[in-house]
Every structure is written in C-alpha cells, then in structure tokens.
Amino acid sequence: MPGSVTCTAHHRAISDTMDLLSGKWKIRIIGELIFGKRRFGELLGGIHGIAAKMLSKELQDLETNKMIRRTVLQTKPITVEYELTPYGRTVTPIINAMADWGHQHRELIVKNHEKEDQPA
C-alpha cells in the first residue's frame, strides 16, 4: 500500500508531538511563556493547581527538549527566568489554535446552558 508509509510517518509525528506535550501542565506552561519571560514564582502563581515540584520537573523536561531556556540572574537572592526558545516558539500556532478552539467551545457550551435554563 503506497499510502501506508505516509500514514505511519503521520501517526509517528503525532505521537512524537503528544509525547512532548503530554500531561496536564506542559501546554499550560508553554501558554504562559508565549507572553514572555516568567520567573518560577510567576509561573507557579499563573498556572492554577500546579505544585512547585511538578512545575520544576516539567520545566526541566521542556528545557531538555530545547523548548525553553532557563536563565539564572545574578541577583540577591538568585532569580531564575524561563522563556521559550526560538524552537519552542514553533509550537505557538498549536497552542493558539487550541486556545481559539477552547474559546469557541466554551461559548457553545455556555449558549447551550443558557438555552436549557430558559423557560419553555
């Protein structure tokens, strides 16, 4: 089958993307960093529900995969900033598409609930 090689490569690419962005937090971390550099505490405060230990682990994974850059600033106390690398910015269209779809979905669900709540 001529299409099977293309199909296999396509599925492998999707799997690779899902492996990199998997879990509850990585997409949200990248979503925060799309808007610029963030300190660890800013990320912790901006991502509702994430624990410091989990944030640290996810940031390390993203750094290992060349998605983010960690910069230690020589301040007292030492400050660490995180930002997307140019390579990390390549996922911005994916994250933005997810956000756009999420806005549309929320509007649809809210409209449906409003219609259901109205008396017949």
N, CA, C and O atoms as a GROMACS GRO file, in nm:
protein
  480
    1MET      N    1   0.084  -0.119   0.000
    1MET     CA    2   0.000   0.000   0.000
    1MET      C    3   0.088   0.125   0.000
    1MET      O    4   0.165   0.145   0.094
    2PRO      N    5   0.077   0.208  -0.102
    2PRO     CA    6   0.163   0.326  -0.110
    2PRO      C    7   0.136   0.428   0.000
    2PRO      O    8   0.229   0.495   0.044
    3GLY      N    9   0.014   0.442   0.044
    3GLY     CA   10  -0.020   0.542   0.147
    3GLY      C   11   0.019   0.502   0.287
    3GLY      O   12   0.020   0.586   0.376
    4SER      N   13   0.052   0.375   0.310
    4SER     CA   14   0.077   0.329   0.446
    4SER      C   15   0.205   0.389   0.505
    4SER      O   16   0.210   0.415   0.626
    5VAL      N   17   0.307   0.411   0.423
    5VAL     CA   18   0.430   0.472   0.473
    5VAL      C   19   0.401   0.615   0.518
    5VAL      O   20   0.446   0.658   0.624
    6THR      N   21   0.326   0.689   0.436
    6THR     CA   22   0.288   0.826   0.471
    6THR      C   23   0.203   0.826   0.596
    6THR      O   24   0.222   0.909   0.685
    7CYS      N   25   0.109   0.734   0.604
    7CYS     CA   26   0.020   0.724   0.720
    7CYS      C   27   0.101   0.693   0.846
    7CYS      O   28   0.079   0.754   0.950
    8THR      N   29   0.194   0.598   0.836
    8THR     CA   30   0.276   0.562   0.951
    8THR      C   31   0.360   0.680   0.997
    8THR      O   32   0.370   0.706   1.117
    9ALA      N   33   0.421   0.751   0.905
    9ALA     CA   34   0.501   0.868   0.939
    9ALA      C   35   0.415   0.976   1.004
    9ALA      O   36   0.456   1.043   1.098
   10HIS      N   37   0.294   0.993   0.951
   10HIS     CA   38   0.200   1.091   1.005
   10HIS      C   39   0.164   1.056   1.150
   10HIS      O   40   0.168   1.143   1.237
   11HIS      N   41   0.131   0.931   1.175
   11HIS     CA   42   0.095   0.888   1.310
   11HIS      C   43   0.214   0.896   1.405
   11HIS      O   44   0.198   0.931   1.522
   12ARG      N   45   0.333   0.865   1.356
   12ARG     CA   46   0.454   0.876   1.438
   12ARG      C   47   0.477   1.021   1.478
   12ARG      O   48   0.512   1.050   1.592
   13ALA      N   49   0.458   1.112   1.383
   13ALA     CA   50   0.477   1.254   1.411
   13ALA      C   51   0.376   1.303   1.516
   13ALA      O   52   0.412   1.381   1.605
   14ILE      N   53   0.252   1.259   1.505
   14ILE     CA   54   0.151   1.294   1.604
   14ILE      C   55   0.189   1.238   1.740
   14ILE      O   56   0.178   1.307   1.842
   15SER      N   57   0.234   1.116   1.742
   15SER     CA   58   0.277   1.052   1.867
   15SER      C   59   0.394   1.127   1.930
   15SER      O   60   0.396   1.148   2.051
   16ASP      N   61   0.491   1.167   1.849
   16ASP     CA   62   0.605   1.243   1.900
   16ASP      C   63   0.560   1.375   1.962
   16ASP      O   64   0.608   1.413   2.069
   17THR      N   65   0.467   1.443   1.896
   17THR     CA   66   0.415   1.570   1.947
   17THR      C   67   0.342   1.548   2.078
   17THR      O   68   0.361   1.622   2.174
   18MET      N   69   0.259   1.445   2.082
   18MET     CA   70   0.184   1.414   2.204
   18MET      C   71   0.278   1.377   2.318
   18MET      O   72   0.255   1.417   2.432
   19ASP      N   73   0.383   1.302   2.289
   19ASP     CA   74   0.480   1.266   2.393
   19ASP      C   75   0.546   1.390   2.452
   19ASP      O   76   0.562   1.401   2.574
   20LEU      N   77   0.584   1.484   2.366
   20LEU     CA   78   0.649   1.605   2.414
   20LEU      C   79   0.554   1.693   2.495
   20LEU      O   80   0.592   1.748   2.598
   21LEU      N   81   0.432   1.708   2.449
   21LEU     CA   82   0.337   1.800   2.511
   21LEU      C   83   0.240   1.731   2.606
   21LEU      O   84   0.141   1.791   2.649
   22SER      N   85   0.267   1.605   2.639
   22SER     CA   86   0.171   1.527   2.718
   22SER      C   87   0.160   1.578   2.860
   22SER      O   88   0.242   1.655   2.909
   23GLY      N   89   0.057   1.532   2.923
   23GLY     CA   90   0.035   1.566   3.063
   23GLY      C   91  -0.054   1.688   3.077
   23GLY      O   92  -0.098   1.749   2.980
   24LYS      N   93  -0.076   1.719   3.200
   24LYS     CA   94  -0.168   1.827   3.234
   24LYS      C   95  -0.105   1.965   3.225
   24LYS      O   96  -0.176   2.065   3.214
   25TRP      N   97   0.028   1.973   3.230
   25TRP     CA   98   0.091   2.101   3.257
   25TRP      C   99   0.174   2.162   3.144
   25TRP      O  100   0.181   2.284   3.136
   26LYS      N  101   0.237   2.084   3.060
   26LYS     CA  102   0.334   2.140   2.964
   26LYS      C  103   0.271   2.242   2.870
   26LYS      O  104   0.329   2.348   2.845
   27ILE      N  105   0.155   2.213   2.820
   27ILE     CA  106   0.089   2.307   2.729
   27ILE      C  107   0.056   2.436   2.802
   27ILE      O  108   0.068   2.544   2.746
   28ARG      N  109   0.015   2.424   2.928
   28ARG     CA  110  -0.018   2.544   3.006
   28ARG      C  111   0.108   2.625   3.036
   28ARG      O  112   0.104   2.748   3.036
   29ILE      N  113   0.219   2.558   3.063
   29ILE     CA  114   0.346   2.629   3.086
   29ILE      C  115   0.387   2.703   2.960
   29ILE      O  116   0.421   2.821   2.965
   30ILE      N  117   0.383   2.635   2.847
   30ILE     CA  118   0.418   2.700   2.720
   30ILE      C  119   0.323   2.816   2.693
   30ILE      O  120   0.365   2.922   2.648
   31GLY      N  121   0.195   2.795   2.722
   31GLY     CA  122   0.096   2.902   2.705
   31GLY      C  123   0.128   3.026   2.786
   31GLY      O  124   0.106   3.138   2.740
   32GLU      N  125   0.180   3.007   2.906
   32GLU     CA  126   0.224   3.121   2.989
   32GLU      C  127   0.345   3.189   2.927
   32GLU      O  128   0.353   3.312   2.922
   33LEU      N  129   0.439   3.108   2.880
   33LEU     CA  130   0.564   3.163   2.828
   33LEU      C  131   0.550   3.228   2.690
   33LEU      O  132   0.639   3.302   2.647
   34ILE      N  133   0.439   3.202   2.621
   34ILE     CA  134   0.413   3.269   2.494
   34ILE      C  135   0.411   3.420   2.514
   34ILE      O  136   0.447   3.497   2.424
   35PHE      N  137   0.369   3.462   2.633
   35PHE     CA  138   0.355   3.606   2.660
   35PHE      C  139   0.483   3.669   2.714
   35PHE      O  140   0.484   3.787   2.748
   36GLY      N  141   0.591   3.592   2.722
   36GLY     CA  142   0.719   3.648   2.762
   36GLY      C  143   0.784   3.572   2.876
   36GLY      O  144   0.732   3.472   2.924
   37LYS      N  145   0.899   3.623   2.917
   37LYS     CA  146   0.976   3.561   3.024
   37LYS      C  147   0.894   3.559   3.153
   37LYS      O  148   0.818   3.651   3.182
   38ARG      N  149   0.914   3.452   3.229
   38ARG     CA  150   0.848   3.440   3.359
   38ARG      C  151   0.947   3.384   3.459
   38ARG      O  152   1.030   3.298   3.426
   39ARG      N  153   0.939   3.432   3.581
   39ARG     CA  154   1.015   3.374   3.690
   39ARG      C  155   0.939   3.252   3.741
   39ARG      O  156   0.820   3.236   3.715
   40PHE      N  157   1.010   3.168   3.814
   40PHE     CA  158   0.949   3.046   3.866
   40PHE      C  159   0.822   3.078   3.945
   40PHE      O  160   0.718   3.016   3.924
   41GLY      N  161   0.831   3.175   4.035
   41GLY     CA  162   0.715   3.211   4.118
   41GLY      C  163   0.598   3.264   4.036
   41GLY      O  164   0.482   3.240   4.069
   42GLU      N  165   0.629   3.336   3.929
   42GLU     CA  166   0.523   3.387   3.841
   42GLU      C  167   0.453   3.271   3.770
   42GLU      O  168   0.331   3.271   3.756
   43LEU      N  169   0.531   3.173   3.726
   43LEU     CA  170   0.470   3.056   3.662
   43LEU      C  171   0.386   2.980   3.763
   43LEU      O  172   0.274   2.937   3.733
   44LEU      N  173   0.438   2.963   3.883
   44LEU     CA  174   0.367   2.891   3.987
   44LEU      C  175   0.234   2.959   4.019
   44LEU      O  176   0.132   2.892   4.037
   45GLY      N  177   0.235   3.091   4.025
   45GLY     CA  178   0.113   3.166   4.052
   45GLY      C  179   0.018   3.173   3.933
   45GLY      O  180  -0.103   3.185   3.950
   46GLY      N  181   0.074   3.167   3.813
   46GLY     CA  182  -0.008   3.182   3.693
   46GLY      C  183  -0.072   3.054   3.643
   46GLY      O  184  -0.162   3.058   3.560
   47ILE      N  185  -0.025   2.941   3.692
   47ILE     CA  186  -0.079   2.812   3.647
   47ILE      C  187  -0.151   2.750   3.766
   47ILE      O  188  -0.090   2.684   3.850
   48HIS      N  189  -0.279   2.770   3.771
   48HIS     CA  190  -0.361   2.726   3.884
   48HIS      C  191  -0.351   2.575   3.906
   48HIS      O  192  -0.374   2.496   3.814
   49GLY      N  193  -0.317   2.538   4.028
   49GLY     CA  194  -0.321   2.397   4.067
   49GLY      C  195  -0.190   2.321   4.056
   49GLY      O  196  -0.182   2.208   4.103
   50ILE      N  197  -0.088   2.379   3.995
   50ILE     CA  198   0.038   2.307   3.980
   50ILE      C  199   0.121   2.322   4.109
   50ILE      O  200   0.127   2.430   4.167
   51ALA      N  201   0.183   2.214   4.150
   51ALA     CA  202   0.271   2.216   4.266
   51ALA      C  203   0.412   2.256   4.222
   51ALA      O  204   0.449   2.234   4.106
   52ALA      N  205   0.488   2.314   4.312
   52ALA     CA  206   0.624   2.359   4.280
   52ALA      C  207   0.711   2.245   4.229
   52ALA      O  208   0.787   2.262   4.134
   53LYS      N  209   0.700   2.129   4.290
   53LYS     CA  210   0.780   2.013   4.249
   53LYS      C  211   0.745   1.971   4.106
   53LYS      O  212   0.834   1.940   4.027
   54MET      N  213   0.618   1.970   4.073
   54MET     CA  214   0.574   1.932   3.938
   54MET      C  215   0.617   2.038   3.836
   54MET      O  216   0.662   2.004   3.727
   55LEU      N  217   0.604   2.165   3.872
   55LEU     CA  218   0.648   2.272   3.782
   55LEU      C  219   0.797   2.258   3.753
   55LEU      O  220   0.839   2.270   3.638
   56SER      N  221   0.875   2.232   3.855
   56SER     CA  222   1.019   2.215   3.838
   56SER      C  223   1.050   2.100   3.743
   56SER      O  224   1.134   2.113   3.655
   57LYS      N  225   0.981   1.987   3.761
   57LYS     CA  226   1.002   1.870   3.675
   57LYS      C  227   0.964   1.900   3.531
   57LYS      O  228   1.039   1.867   3.439
   58GLU      N  229   0.849   1.964   3.510
   58GLU     CA  230   0.803   1.994   3.376
   58GLU      C  231   0.895   2.095   3.308
   58GLU      O  232   0.922   2.083   3.188
   59LEU      N  233   0.944   2.193   3.382
   59LEU     CA  234   1.038   2.289   3.325
   59LEU      C  235   1.167   2.220   3.284
   59LEU      O  236   1.224   2.252   3.179
   60GLN      N  237   1.215   2.127   3.364
   60GLN     CA  238   1.335   2.051   3.328
   60GLN      C  239   1.313   1.971   3.200
   60GLN      O  240   1.400   1.968   3.113
   61ASP      N  241   1.196   1.907   3.189
   61ASP     CA  242   1.164   1.831   3.067
   61ASP      C  243   1.161   1.922   2.944
   61ASP      O  244   1.215   1.887   2.839
   62LEU      N  245   1.098   2.037   2.958
   62LEU     CA  246   1.090   2.131   2.846
   62LEU      C  247   1.228   2.186   2.809
   62LEU      O  248   1.256   2.208   2.691
   63GLU      N  249   1.313   2.207   2.908
   63GLU     CA  250   1.449   2.253   2.881
   63GLU      C  251   1.530   2.144   2.811
   63GLU      O  252   1.605   2.173   2.717
   64THR      N  253   1.516   2.020   2.856
   64THR     CA  254   1.585   1.908   2.793
   64THR      C  255   1.546   1.894   2.646
   64THR      O  256   1.629   1.857   2.562
   65ASN      N  257   1.420   1.923   2.616
   65ASN     CA  258   1.370   1.912   2.479
   65ASN      C  259   1.386   2.042   2.398
   65ASN      O  260   1.326   2.057   2.292
   66LYS      N  261   1.467   2.134   2.451
   66LYS     CA  262   1.503   2.258   2.380
   66LYS      C  263   1.385   2.351   2.356
   66LYS      O  264   1.389   2.436   2.267
   67MET      N  265   1.279   2.336   2.436
   67MET     CA  266   1.161   2.420   2.420
   67MET      C  267   1.173   2.551   2.497
   67MET      O  268   1.122   2.654   2.454
   68ILE      N  269   1.241   2.546   2.611
   68ILE     CA  270   1.257   2.666   2.693
   68ILE      C  271   1.404   2.687   2.729
   68ILE      O  272   1.486   2.596   2.721
   69ARG      N  273   1.433   2.809   2.768
   69ARG     CA  274   1.567   2.846   2.814
   69ARG      C  275   1.553   2.892   2.959
   69ARG      O  276   1.463   2.970   2.994
   70ARG      N  277   1.642   2.843   3.041
   70ARG     CA  278   1.647   2.880   3.183
   70ARG      C  279   1.766   2.972   3.201
   70ARG      O  280   1.879   2.936   3.165
   71THR      N  281   1.743   3.090   3.258
   71THR     CA  282   1.850   3.187   3.280
   71THR      C  283   1.856   3.219   3.428
   71THR      O  284   1.758   3.262   3.489
   72VAL      N  285   1.974   3.199   3.485
   72VAL     CA  286   1.997   3.233   3.625
   72VAL      C  287   2.054   3.374   3.630
   72VAL      O  288   2.160   3.402   3.574
   73LEU      N  289   1.981   3.462   3.698
   73LEU     CA  290   2.025   3.601   3.710
   73LEU      C  291   2.104   3.618   3.839
   73LEU      O  292   2.067   3.563   3.943
   74GLN      N  293   2.210   3.692   3.832
   74GLN     CA  294   2.296   3.713   3.948
   74GLN      C  295   2.239   3.824   4.037
   74GLN      O  296   2.295   3.932   4.048
   75THR      N  297   2.128   3.794   4.099
   75THR     CA  298   2.063   3.887   4.191
   75THR      C  299   2.071   3.828   4.331
   75THR      O  300   2.111   3.712   4.348
   76LYS      N  301   2.035   3.906   4.429
   76LYS     CA  302   2.029   3.858   4.568
   76LYS      C  303   1.885   3.865   4.613
   76LYS      O  304   1.834   3.976   4.622
   77PRO      N  305   1.816   3.758   4.641
   77PRO     CA  306   1.857   3.621   4.613
   77PRO      C  307   1.859   3.594   4.463
   77PRO      O  308   1.808   3.673   4.384
   78ILE      N  309   1.918   3.482   4.426
   78ILE     CA  310   1.929   3.445   4.284
   78ILE      C  311   1.789   3.430   4.225
   78ILE      O  312   1.700   3.371   4.286
   79THR      N  313   1.771   3.484   4.106
   79THR     CA  314   1.644   3.477   4.034
   79THR      C  315   1.664   3.391   3.910
   79THR      O  316   1.766   3.399   3.842
   80VAL      N  317   1.564   3.309   3.881
   80VAL     CA  318   1.568   3.226   3.761
   80VAL      C  319   1.451   3.265   3.672
   80VAL      O  320   1.336   3.271   3.717
   81GLU      N  321   1.480   3.291   3.546
   81GLU     CA  322   1.378   3.324   3.447
   81GLU      C  323   1.370   3.214   3.343
   81GLU      O  324   1.470   3.148   3.311
   82TYR      N  325   1.251   3.194   3.291
   82TYR     CA  326   1.226   3.096   3.186
   82TYR      C  327   1.165   3.168   3.068
   82TYR      O  328   1.085   3.260   3.083
   83GLU      N  329   1.204   3.125   2.949
   83GLU     CA  330   1.146   3.180   2.827
   83GLU      C  331   1.147   3.073   2.719
   83GLU      O  332   1.225   2.978   2.725
   84LEU      N  333   1.060   3.090   2.622
   84LEU     CA  334   1.059   2.998   2.508
   84LEU      C  335   1.182   3.023   2.422
   84LEU      O  336   1.222   3.137   2.402
   85THR      N  337   1.239   2.917   2.373
   85THR     CA  338   1.347   2.928   2.275
   85THR      C  339   1.283   2.955   2.138
   85THR      O  340   1.162   2.941   2.124
   86PRO      N  341   1.362   2.993   2.039
   86PRO     CA  342   1.304   3.004   1.904
   86PRO      C  343   1.236   2.872   1.861
   86PRO      O  344   1.130   2.873   1.799
   87TYR      N  345   1.299   2.760   1.895
   87TYR     CA  346   1.238   2.631   1.864
   87TYR      C  347   1.106   2.613   1.941
   87TYR      O  348   1.008   2.565   1.885
   88GLY      N  349   1.105   2.651   2.067
   88GLY     CA  350   0.983   2.643   2.148
   88GLY      C  351   0.870   2.727   2.091
   88GLY      O  352   0.753   2.691   2.101
   89ARG      N  353   0.906   2.840   2.030
   89ARG     CA  354   0.804   2.927   1.970
   89ARG      C  355   0.736   2.861   1.850
   89ARG      O  356   0.628   2.904   1.808
   90THR      N  357   0.797   2.757   1.794
   90THR     CA  358   0.734   2.690   1.679
   90THR      C  359   0.604   2.620   1.718
   90THR      O  360   0.525   2.587   1.630
   91VAL      N  361   0.581   2.596   1.846
   91VAL     CA  362   0.454   2.534   1.887
   91VAL      C  363   0.346   2.638   1.914
   91VAL      O  364   0.232   2.602   1.945
   92THR      N  365   0.381   2.766   1.904
   92THR     CA  366   0.283   2.873   1.929
   92THR      C  367   0.156   2.857   1.845
   92THR      O  368   0.047   2.873   1.899
   93PRO      N  369   0.166   2.827   1.715
   93PRO     CA  370   0.041   2.810   1.638
   93PRO      C  371  -0.047   2.697   1.692
   93PRO      O  372  -0.170   2.707   1.688
   94ILE      N  373   0.014   2.591   1.743
   94ILE     CA  374  -0.063   2.480   1.800
   94ILE      C  375  -0.134   2.527   1.926
   94ILE      O  376  -0.254   2.501   1.943
   95ILE      N  377  -0.062   2.595   2.013
   95ILE     CA  378  -0.120   2.642   2.139
   95ILE      C  379  -0.229   2.745   2.111
   95ILE      O  380  -0.335   2.741   2.173
   96ASN      N  381  -0.204   2.836   2.017
   96ASN     CA  382  -0.304   2.937   1.982
   96ASN      C  383  -0.428   2.872   1.920
   96ASN      O  384  -0.541   2.915   1.947
   97ALA      N  385  -0.408   2.770   1.837
   97ALA     CA  386  -0.524   2.700   1.779
   97ALA      C  387  -0.605   2.632   1.888
   97ALA      O  388  -0.728   2.632   1.884
   98MET      N  389  -0.537   2.575   1.987
   98MET     CA  390  -0.608   2.513   2.099
   98MET      C  391  -0.687   2.618   2.177
   98MET      O  392  -0.801   2.594   2.217
   99ALA      N  393  -0.626   2.734   2.200
   99ALA     CA  394  -0.694   2.842   2.272
   99ALA      C  395  -0.815   2.891   2.194
   99ALA      O  396  -0.922   2.911   2.252
  100ASP      N  397  -0.800   2.910   2.063
  100ASP     CA  398  -0.913   2.954   1.980
  100ASP      C  399  -1.026   2.854   1.986
  100ASP      O  400  -1.142   2.891   2.004
  101TRP      N  401  -0.993   2.725   1.971
  101TRP     CA  402  -1.096   2.622   1.977
  101TRP      C  403  -1.161   2.620   2.115
  101TRP      O  404  -1.283   2.605   2.127
  102GLY      N  405  -1.081   2.636   2.219
  102GLY     CA  406  -1.134   2.638   2.355
  102GLY      C  407  -1.232   2.752   2.378
  102GLY      O  408  -1.335   2.734   2.444
  103HIS      N  409  -1.201   2.871   2.324
  103HIS     CA  410  -1.293   2.984   2.334
  103HIS      C  411  -1.426   2.952   2.265
  103HIS      O  412  -1.533   2.977   2.320
  104GLN      N  413  -1.418   2.898   2.144
  104GLN     CA  414  -1.538   2.863   2.069
  104GLN      C  415  -1.620   2.757   2.143
  104GLN      O  416  -1.743   2.766   2.150
  105HIS      N  417  -1.552   2.659   2.196
  105HIS     CA  418  -1.620   2.551   2.268
  105HIS      C  419  -1.692   2.607   2.392
  105HIS      O  420  -1.807   2.574   2.418
  106ARG      N  421  -1.622   2.691   2.467
  106ARG     CA  422  -1.682   2.749   2.587
  106ARG      C  423  -1.807   2.830   2.551
  106ARG      O  424  -1.910   2.820   2.618
  107GLU      N  425  -1.798   2.911   2.444
  107GLU     CA  426  -1.914   2.990   2.400
  107GLU      C  427  -2.032   2.899   2.365
  107GLU      O  428  -2.145   2.926   2.404
  108LEU      N  429  -2.005   2.792   2.293
  108LEU     CA  430  -2.109   2.698   2.254
  108LEU      C  431  -2.175   2.636   2.377
  108LEU      O  432  -2.298   2.629   2.386
  109ILE      N  433  -2.094   2.591   2.471
  109ILE     CA  434  -2.147   2.526   2.591
  109ILE      C  435  -2.227   2.625   2.675
  109ILE      O  436  -2.334   2.591   2.725
  110VAL      N  437  -2.176   2.747   2.690
  110VAL     CA  438  -2.248   2.849   2.769
  110VAL      C  439  -2.381   2.881   2.703
  110VAL      O  440  -2.484   2.891   2.771
  111LYS      N  441  -2.381   2.897   2.570
  111LYS     CA  442  -2.507   2.924   2.498
  111LYS      C  443  -2.607   2.811   2.519
  111LYS      O  444  -2.724   2.836   2.544
  112ASN      N  445  -2.560   2.688   2.508
  112ASN     CA  446  -2.649   2.573   2.526
  112ASN      C  447  -2.706   2.568   2.667
  112ASN      O  448  -2.823   2.536   2.686
  113HIS      N  449  -2.625   2.600   2.766
  113HIS     CA  450  -2.673   2.601   2.904
  113HIS      C  451  -2.774   2.713   2.925
  113HIS      O  452  -2.873   2.696   2.996
  114GLU      N  453  -2.749   2.828   2.863
  114GLU     CA  454  -2.843   2.940   2.875
  114GLU      C  455  -2.977   2.902   2.813
  114GLU      O  456  -3.081   2.934   2.869
  115LYS      N  457  -2.976   2.835   2.697
  115LYS     CA  458  -3.100   2.792   2.632
  115LYS      C  459  -3.174   2.692   2.719
  115LYS      O  460  -3.297   2.697   2.731
  116GLU      N  461  -3.098   2.598   2.780
  116GLU     CA  462  -3.161   2.497   2.865
  116GLU      C  463  -3.222   2.557   2.990
  116GLU      O  464  -3.320   2.505   3.043
  117ASP      N  465  -3.163   2.666   3.039
  117ASP     CA  466  -3.211   2.729   3.162
  117ASP      C  467  -3.332   2.818   3.138
  117ASP      O  468  -3.401   2.855   3.234
  118GLN      N  469  -3.360   2.854   3.012
  118GLN     CA  470  -3.473   2.940   2.982
  118GLN      C  471  -3.603   2.860   2.990
  118GLN      O  472  -3.608   2.744   2.948
  119PRO      N  473  -3.708   2.923   3.045
  119PRO     CA  474  -3.839   2.852   3.049
  119PRO      C  475  -3.892   2.829   2.908
  119PRO      O  476  -3.872   2.911   2.818
  120ALA      N  477  -3.960   2.718   2.891
  120ALA     CA  478  -4.012   2.681   2.759
  120ALA      C  479  -4.134   2.759   2.721
  120ALA      O  480  -4.190   2.739   2.613
   0.00000   0.00000   0.00000
